């Protein structure tokens, strides 16, 4: 049976996009650490990780918008 559409993204594109998103999440979790308001390092890292999540989600949407 012949496909009526052309597949634009290969599985490797999804792997690359997800790997870039995870790297960007890690980068933002590290970058946002000085901007937290807790003196405890564990709580400050948790706040930075929570703050990095919506930024990484926006990055993920942007990657798939331009792929």
C-alpha positions in Angstrom: 0.0 0.0 0.0 1.4 3.4 -1.0 1.6 6.2 1.5 -0.3 9.4 0.6 2.1 11.6 2.6 5.8 12.1 2.9 7.4 11.5 6.3 9.5 14.6 7.0 11.1 13.7 10.4 13.0 10.5 10.8 13.5 8.9 14.2 17.0 10.2 14.5 15.5 13.8 14.3 13.4 13.0 17.4 16.4 11.6 19.2 18.5 14.7 18.4 15.7 17.1 19.4 15.1 15.3 22.8 18.8 15.1 23.5 19.2 18.9 22.8 16.2 19.6 25.1 17.7 17.6 27.9 21.0 19.3 27.5 19.3 22.7 27.5 17.4 21.7 30.6 20.6 20.9 32.4 22.2 24.1 31.2 19.3 26.2 32.5 19.1 24.3 35.8 22.8 25.2 36.3 22.4 28.8 35.0 19.3 29.6 37.1 20.9 28.5 40.4 22.2 31.9 41.4 18.8 33.4 41.0 17.1 31.3 43.7 16.2 32.7 47.1 17.1 29.8 49.4 20.4 29.6 51.3 20.2 25.8 51.4 22.0 24.4 48.3 19.6 21.4 47.9 16.5 23.6 48.0 18.2 26.2 45.7 19.0 23.4 43.2 15.4 22.1 43.3 14.1 25.6 42.7 16.4 26.1 39.8 15.3 22.7 38.3 11.6 23.7 38.7 12.3 27.0 37.0 14.2 25.4 34.2 11.3 23.1 33.3 9.1 25.7 31.5 12.1 27.2 29.7 13.1 23.7 28.5 9.5 23.0 27.4 9.5 26.2 25.4 12.8 25.2 23.8 11.3 21.8 22.9 8.3 23.5 21.3 10.6 25.8 19.3 12.7 22.8 18.1 9.7 21.0 16.7 8.3 24.2 15.2 11.4 24.7 13.1 12.3 21.1 12.3 
